[in-house]
């Protein structure tokens, strides 16, 4: 592999594999990895209004992508959207009890996959990897 592209290609491959593994694990809950990310975000921020714009910023995706994810999750009964009373141009996204009920199972699947990765590394290597990934992310911001 060309050294100029090796790091980016490895990040992409790791991301794709991680997403693939998570999608397989989450199939039993009828959600995908990206849907899980959104549901966990909503669960962690239940105490405040979450708009479609907030979700797009959190997930780093276009508005049209957010709309598609929300529609699929709304159809499954995991959330619903309402027009904001203070700003009629905004739609707030609210997690249903059915969506909240998935939280612990989704987190368990996420921990399991995280442990699978860490198992291949020593504690020192795992800590160093996290530090290095933080540096890489910081350099890209």
C-alpha positions as YAML, in Angstrom:
chain: A
units: angstrom
residues:
- id: 1
  name: UNK
  ca: [0.00, 0.00, 0.00]
- id: 2
  name: UNK
  ca: [1.27, 3.50, -0.84]
- id: 3
  name: UNK
  ca: [2.51, 5.16, 2.37]
- id: 4
  name: UNK
  ca: [0.86, 8.45, 1.38]
- id: 5
  name: UNK
  ca: [-2.55, 6.77, 1.59]
- id: 6
  name: UNK
  ca: [-1.92, 4.06, 4.17]
- id: 7
  name: UNK
  ca: [-3.22, 5.85, 7.28]
- id: 8
  name: UNK
  ca: [-6.43, 7.11, 5.69]
- id: 9
  name: UNK
  ca: [-7.10, 3.75, 4.06]
- id: 10
  name: UNK
  ca: [-6.62, 1.97, 7.38]
- id: 11
  name: UNK
  ca: [-8.98, 4.37, 9.15]
- id: 12
  name: UNK
  ca: [-11.58, 3.74, 6.47]
- id: 13
  name: UNK
  ca: [-11.13, -0.03, 6.67]
- id: 14
  name: UNK
  ca: [-11.36, -0.01, 10.48]
- id: 15
  name: UNK
  ca: [-14.48, 2.17, 10.34]
- id: 16
  name: UNK
  ca: [-16.11, -0.07, 7.76]
- id: 17
  name: UNK
  ca: [-15.33, -3.26, 9.73]
- id: 18
  name: UNK
  ca: [-16.49, -1.74, 13.01]
- id: 19
  name: UNK
  ca: [-19.74, -0.56, 11.43]
- id: 20
  name: UNK
  ca: [-20.27, -3.96, 9.81]
- id: 21
  name: UNK
  ca: [-19.76, -5.79, 13.13]
- id: 22
  name: UNK
  ca: [-22.07, -3.39, 14.97]
- id: 23
  name: UNK
  ca: [-24.78, -3.68, 12.32]
- id: 24
  name: UNK
  ca: [-24.68, -7.48, 12.70]
- id: 25
  name: UNK
  ca: [-24.96, -7.21, 16.50]
- id: 26
  name: UNK
  ca: [-27.75, -4.62, 16.34]
- id: 27
  name: UNK
  ca: [-29.86, -6.52, 13.80]
- id: 28
  name: UNK
  ca: [-31.68, -8.22, 16.68]
- id: 29
  name: UNK
  ca: [-32.80, -4.78, 17.92]
- id: 30
  name: UNK
  ca: [-33.93, -3.69, 14.43]
- id: 31
  name: UNK
  ca: [-31.48, -0.75, 14.31]
- id: 32
  name: UNK
  ca: [-28.29, 0.07, 12.45]
- id: 33
  name: UNK
  ca: [-25.10, 1.50, 13.91]
- id: 34
  name: UNK
  ca: [-25.90, 5.05, 12.75]
- id: 35
  name: UNK
  ca: [-29.46, 4.72, 14.13]
- id: 36
  name: UNK
  ca: [-28.00, 3.51, 17.43]
- id: 37
  name: UNK
  ca: [-25.70, 6.54, 17.58]
- id: 38
  name: UNK
  ca: [-28.71, 8.82, 17.20]
- id: 39
  name: UNK
  ca: [-30.84, 6.95, 19.75]
- id: 40
  name: UNK
  ca: [-28.03, 7.05, 22.33]
- id: 41
  name: UNK
  ca: [-27.52, 10.76, 21.67]
- id: 42
  name: UNK
  ca: [-31.21, 11.40, 22.29]
- id: 43
  name: UNK
  ca: [-31.17, 9.25, 25.43]
- id: 44
  name: UNK
  ca: [-28.20, 11.17, 26.82]
- id: 45
  name: UNK
  ca: [-29.82, 14.55, 26.09]
- id: 46
  name: UNK
  ca: [-33.40, 13.93, 27.17]
- id: 47
  name: UNK
  ca: [-33.33, 16.96, 29.43]
- id: 48
  name: UNK
  ca: [-33.11, 19.43, 26.52]
- id: 49
  name: UNK
  ca: [-34.65, 20.13, 23.15]
- id: 50
  name: UNK
  ca: [-32.92, 18.33, 20.30]
- id: 51
  name: UNK
  ca: [-33.58, 19.64, 16.82]
- id: 52
  name: UNK
  ca: [-32.92, 18.04, 13.46]
- id: 53
  name: UNK
  ca: [-30.11, 20.57, 13.06]
- id: 54
  name: UNK
  ca: [-28.51, 19.42, 16.34]
- id: 55
  name: UNK
  ca: [-28.60, 15.85, 15.08]
- id: 56
  name: UNK
  ca: [-26.98, 16.78, 11.78]
- id: 57
  name: UNK
  ca: [-24.16, 18.54, 13.64]
- id: 58
  name: UNK
  ca: [-23.70, 15.66, 16.06]
- id: 59
  name: UNK
  ca: [-23.66, 13.02, 13.34]
- id: 60
  name: UNK
  ca: [-21.75, 15.24, 10.88]
- id: 61
  name: UNK
  ca: [-24.18, 14.47, 8.07]
- id: 62
  name: UNK
  ca: [-26.38, 16.45, 5.69]
- id: 63
  name: UNK
  ca: [-29.94, 17.42, 6.56]
- id: 64
  name: UNK
  ca: [-31.34, 15.00, 3.97]
- id: 65
  name: UNK
  ca: [-29.47, 12.13, 5.66]
- id: 66
  name: UNK
  ca: [-30.86, 13.15, 9.05]
- id: 67
  name: UNK
  ca: [-34.39, 13.17, 7.62]
- id: 68
  name: UNK
  ca: [-33.97, 9.63, 6.26]
- id: 69
  name: UNK
  ca: [-32.66, 8.27, 9.56]
- id: 70
  name: UNK
  ca: [-35.43, 10.00, 11.52]
- id: 71
  name: UNK
  ca: [-38.15, 8.69, 9.20]
- id: 72
  name: UNK
  ca: [-36.92, 5.11, 9.57]
- id: 73
  name: UNK
  ca: [-36.70, 5.40, 13.36]
- id: 74
  name: UNK
  ca: [-40.10, 7.09, 13.57]
- id: 75
  name: UNK
  ca: [-41.65, 4.31, 11.48]
- id: 76
  name: UNK
  ca: [-40.20, 1.79, 13.96]
- id: 77
  name: UNK
  ca: [-41.69, 3.76, 16.87]
- id: 78
  name: UNK
  ca: [-38.36, 4.70, 18.48]
- id: 79
  name: UNK
  ca: [-38.85, 8.46, 18.27]
- id: 80
  name: UNK
  ca: [-41.16, 11.16, 16.96]
- id: 81
  name: UNK
  ca: [-40.77, 14.70, 15.68]
- id: 82
  name: UNK
  ca: [-42.82, 17.75, 16.65]
- id: 83
  name: UNK
  ca: [-42.82, 21.36, 15.48]
- id: 84
  name: UNK
  ca: [-41.12, 23.61, 18.04]
- id: 85
  name: UNK
  ca: [-43.67, 25.88, 19.70]
- id: 86
  name: UNK
  ca: [-41.18, 28.78, 19.95]
- id: 87
  name: UNK
  ca: [-39.78, 28.45, 16.43]
- id: 88
  name: UNK
  ca: [-42.19, 26.92, 13.92]
- id: 89
  name: UNK
  ca: [-39.32, 26.38, 11.44]
- id: 90
  name: UNK
  ca: [-37.66, 23.87, 13.78]
- id: 91
  name: UNK
  ca: [-38.66, 20.30, 14.48]
- id: 92
  name: UNK
  ca: [-37.75, 18.78, 17.82]
- id: 93
  name: UNK
  ca: [-36.92, 15.10, 18.03]
- id: 94
  name: UNK
  ca: [-38.23, 13.15, 21.01]
- id: 95
  name: UNK
  ca: [-37.26, 9.66, 22.05]
- id: 96
  name: UNK
  ca: [-40.14, 7.31, 22.83]
- id: 97
  name: UNK
  ca: [-40.13, 4.83, 25.69]
- id: 98
  name: UNK
  ca: [-39.64, 2.09, 23.11]
- id: 99
  name: UNK
  ca: [-36.49, 3.87, 21.92]
- id: 100
  name: UNK
  ca: [-35.28, 4.45, 25.46]
- id: 101
  name: UNK
  ca: [-35.84, 0.78, 26.29]
- id: 102
  name: UNK
  ca: [-33.10, -0.13, 23.77]
- id: 103
  name: UNK
  ca: [-30.45, 1.97, 25.51]
- id: 104
  name: UNK
  ca: [-28.91, -0.65, 27.78]
- id: 105
  name: UNK
  ca: [-28.83, -3.32, 25.07]
- id: 106
  name: UNK
  ca: [-27.25, -0.96, 22.55]
- id: 107
  name: UNK
  ca: [-24.64, 0.12, 25.10]
- id: 108
  name: UNK
  ca: [-23.88, -3.52, 25.89]
- id: 109
  name: UNK
  ca: [-23.28, -4.29, 22.21]
- id: 110
  name: UNK
  ca: [-21.05, -1.23, 21.93]
- id: 111
  name: UNK
  ca: [-19.02, -2.22, 25.02]
- id: 112
  name: UNK
  ca: [-18.68, -5.75, 23.67]
- id: 113
  name: UNK
  ca: [-17.25, -4.52, 20.38]
- id: 114
  name: UNK
  ca: [-14.97, -2.07, 22.17]
- id: 115
  name: UNK
  ca: [-13.64, -4.92, 24.34]
- id: 116
  name: UNK
  ca: [-13.09, -7.03, 21.25]
- id: 117
  name: UNK
  ca: [-10.79, -4.32, 19.90]
- id: 118
  name: UNK
  ca: [-9.02, -3.76, 23.21]
- id: 119
  name: UNK
  ca: [-8.44, -7.49, 23.63]
- id: 120
  name: UNK
  ca: [-5.94, -7.36, 20.77]
- id: 121
  name: UNK
  ca: [-3.91, -4.72, 22.64]
- id: 122
  name: UNK
  ca: [-2.13, -4.48, 25.98]
- id: 123
  name: UNK
  ca: [-3.43, -1.86, 28.42]
- id: 124
  name: UNK
  ca: [-0.47, 0.34, 27.55]
- id: 125
  name: UNK
  ca: [-1.05, -0.06, 23.80]
- id: 126
  name: UNK
  ca: [-4.75, 0.69, 24.23]
- id: 127
  name: UNK
  ca: [-4.01, 3.86, 26.17]
- id: 128
  name: UNK
  ca: [-1.37, 4.93, 23.64]
- id: 129
  name: UNK
  ca: [-3.72, 4.24, 20.73]
- id: 130
  name: UNK
  ca: [-6.38, 6.47, 22.31]
- id: 131
  name: UNK
  ca: [-3.80, 9.24, 22.78]
- id: 132
  name: UNK
  ca: [-2.62, 8.94, 19.18]
- id: 133
  name: UNK
  ca: [-6.15, 8.87, 17.80]
- id: 134
  name: UNK
  ca: [-6.90, 12.01, 19.83]
- id: 135
  name: UNK
  ca: [-3.88, 13.73, 18.26]
- id: 136
  name: UNK
  ca: [-4.95, 12.68, 14.77]
- id: 137
  name: UNK
  ca: [-8.49, 13.93, 15.34]
- id: 138
  name: UNK
  ca: [-7.20, 17.21, 16.73]
- id: 139
  name: UNK
  ca: [-4.98, 17.70, 13.66]
- id: 140
  name: UNK
  ca: [-8.00, 17.25, 11.40]
- id: 141
  name: UNK
  ca: [-10.29, 19.71, 13.23]
...
